[in-house]
Amino acid sequence: MKKRRGINPEIGCRCDGQLKVERICFKEKPKAETDFGIARDEYLRFYDQCLVCQHWFGRHDLDISNIYSGDYVEATYGAKLNDVFDKIINLDPSKSDNANRALRVHNFSYSWHTSRLKLTNLDIGSGTGVFSYAMKDLGWICTAIDPDPVACEHIKSRLGIQTICGEFLSLSLNIIGKFDLISFNKVLEHVENPIEMLSVANELLNQDGLVYIEVPDGDSAFQADPAHEEFFIEHHHAFSLSSLGLMVERSGLKCLEIKRIVDPSGKFTLYCFATNKK
């Protein structure tokens, strides 16, 4: 068996379920996947799936270390970061994943925090900053974290949003502070151990604070087209409703709402609101 990214093959799934190996096999780059310079004759990767919780695990022995550096932003957005931001922000709200997301999070949060007039949001892995920008426009006090200095400079200088540049898990909790809402928008599929990230986020919540999570819906994507972006090379994971709920509970949080949606862009998405366990 080739090297597995994000999970020890001798351990199996975190729910202790047996894995179905090579559920999906990619022998070439999907057409819409970002080109990270992998030679065509070297491109081989798999997704395995747990037979119990239906979680999907990416597996390969390709070198993708550059994906999680500044090269990821450069390859994905290049010199067009501002153009990508403008395009998303100027979409008709009914056709915008981001506009729908911001309203969903805003409405749920203020129904949960009924006594608060001004809420704080820490967005982890902010990228172009479109979510923080939309939340700021809705009256939130926003802070963005991203490891890429180009993205951070864009968010800080152009959007006027407080920005912390660095890897979330390597930053001091004292520097980051505490928040009413911590958001992970299409971030946790990119990390090998998402439970660790959620556990740290739990420490940064104010009392009765919320965590908002969006991840790829592997089951829906598989039924529609396994070459869909939910299974692109940069994703260590794709989720099921069961595995998302399990991940949240294992991180010390409590699920409040968990749902499956299809975004206006056609992305298959699972989202979850969670809070501190009492």
N, C-alpha and C positions, 0 to 999 in steps of 0.2 A: 504494500500500500504506500502511495506517495505521501510525503509530508502533509500533515493536516494543519491548517492555519486556524488558530483560535480554540483548539480543543485537543487534548491528548487522546489519540486513537485507542489507547489501552483503557481509558476511563469511559469513553462514550459520552452520551448526553448528560446534562446536569440533572435531568429528571430520572436518570438511571435506565432510560429506555434503550433498546437496541437500535443501532443505526442501519438503515438500508443504504449500502455503499453504491456510489456512482449512479444516483437517481437521475442526475443530469450530467451530460458530458459535453464540454465545449472543445472542439478540435481547432477552431479558428475564432477570431475576434468577432463578436456580434457587430453588425453593420453600424449601429448607432453608438457603440462603446467608444470612449475616448482612446486615442492611440497613444500608448505609453512606450512605444518603441520596442515592443517584443517581436522578435522574428517570427514569421508565419509558421516556419517548421518547428518552432519551439513552443508554440502556444498549445497548451493542454491543461485543462482544469476541470474540476468536478464540483457538484453539490451533492452531499449526502443528506439524508433526512432521517430524523428520529421517528421510529414507528409508533411511539407513544404520544409525545407532545407535538409532533409534526414540524419541529424546528428544522431549518435548513442550514447546513454548515458548508461554507466554501472550502475547497481543498485543492492545493497545487504546490509545486515547488518552484514557482516563478519568482524572480526578484522584483517586488513591487515597492521596495522601500522608498523610492522617489515619489510615490503617490502621496505620501503623508508629509511631504516637505513643501517648500514653495513651488516645486515643480507641478504639484497637483493644481494649484490655482492657475499657474502659467499654461498648463496643457488644456485645462478646462475652459478658462476664460481669456487667457492671453492678455493682449493689450485692450481687450474689449470689456473689461470689468465694468466700467461705467456704462457702456452701452447695454450690457446684460441687465444691470440694475435698472436703468431707465425703461427698458422694454418690459420688465416684470411689473414695475410700479405703475406704468401707464396702461396696463391691460384693463379691459372692462372688468370690474369686480366680480361679475358672474362667471368670468372665464379665468380667474386668477386663483391658483392654489394658495398663494400667500395671503390674499385678501380674505378668502374663506377661512383660512387657518387663524389669522389674527382675530377675526370676529368670533370664531368659535372659542378661542382661548379667553378673549376679553369677557365675553358674556358668561362663560362658566365661572371664571375667576371672581367676577363681581357678584354673582349669585352665591358663591361660597364665602367670600369675604364681605358680607353685607354691611359691616360697620366701618369699612375702610374707604377713604376718599381718594387716596393716591397710593397705587401699588407699585412695587419694584419687581423688575424682571432681569434675570441673568440668562442670556442666551448663549449656549455653548456650541462652538463650531459655527459661527455666524456667517462665514463666507462673504457673500455680497452685501450682507446687512439688511436685506429686504424685510425680514421679520421684525428686527429691532426698529427699523424705520416706521413700519406700520403700527407697531405697538406704541412708539413715541407719539405718533399722530393721534392715537386713541387716548392719550393722556398718561401713559405709563412713564415711570422713571427707569430708563434702560441702561444696562451694561452688557457689552458684547465681549466674548472670549473667542479668539481664533489663534492658531499657531502660525499663521502666515503673516509676515509684516506688511506685505502689499495690501492684503485684504484689511488689515487693522488700520493702516493709514487712510484707506478709502473710507472706512466706517467712521473714524475719528474726525478726519478733516472735512470730508464732504457732508456727512450726515449729522455731525455734531453730537455723536453718541459716545459716552465713556467707553473706552476699549482697553482690554487687558490682552497683551500679546504673549502667547506661550501655550504650552501643552497643559490642559486642565489638571491632569493628575500630578504634574510636577510643581504646581503653584502652591504657595502657602495659603492655607485656609484663612489666616488672619488678614492677608492682603485682599482676598476676594470679598469677604463680608457675608452678610446674611440677606436673604431675599424672600419675598412673598411668592414668587414663581420662578422656577428654573425650567428652561425649555431645551429639549433635545430634538431638533427638527431634522430628520433624516441624517442622524449622526451615529447612533449606536451600532448600526450595521457596519460601520467603518472600523470599529475597534474590536480587538480580539476578546476582551473581557468586559462586556457592557455592564455586568453586575457590579464590578468594581467602580465604574464611573457613577452609577446610580447611588451606590452606597455612600460615596463621597458627597454627592449632591444632597443627599439626605441630611448630612451634617451642616449644610449651608442654608437650610430652610428656616424661616421664622416659624414660630408656633402656628400650627394649622396651615403651613405653607403648602404650595402645590408644585408637583412636577408634571410637566407636559411632555409626552413622548410621541413622536411619529417614526414609524419604521416601515420597511417594505413588507407587503402582504404576499408572502411566498406562495401560499396555496392558490390565491386568485390569479397571480401572475403565471404560475405553472399551468393552470387550466387554460389561460388565454394564449400564452406564448412563452416558452422557457427562455427565449432570446430577449425578452423584455428587460428593461433596465434594472428591475429588481434583482436580477441575477448577474449584474455586471461585475467585472473582476475586482473592483475596489470594495466590494461588499463581502465581508467575512460571514455575514449572516443574512438570512431572510426569515421572517417570523410567521407564526400562526397565532391565532387568538389565544390558544392554550400556552404557547411558549412565551408570549409577551406577558401574560398574566403571571406565569411562573417566575420570569425574570424580575418583575416588579416586586413580588412577594419575597423572593430570595435576597433582594437588596435592602430589606427592612422597611419597605413602603407598603401602603395599602391601596389597592385599586378602588377608585370611585366610579370610573366609567371607562369602558373599553369597547371600541367599535371598529368595524370594517367599512371603508368608504372607497369610492373611485373619485379621484381628484378631477377637476375640470381639464387638466392636462392629459388625463388618461392613466396616471400613475395609480397603481394598486397600493393602498395605504391602510395601515392599522394605526389607530391613535389611542392614547390612554391618559387619563388624569389620575394622579395618585397623590397621597398625602402621608404625613408622618403616622406611624402606628402609635396608638395611645398606650 
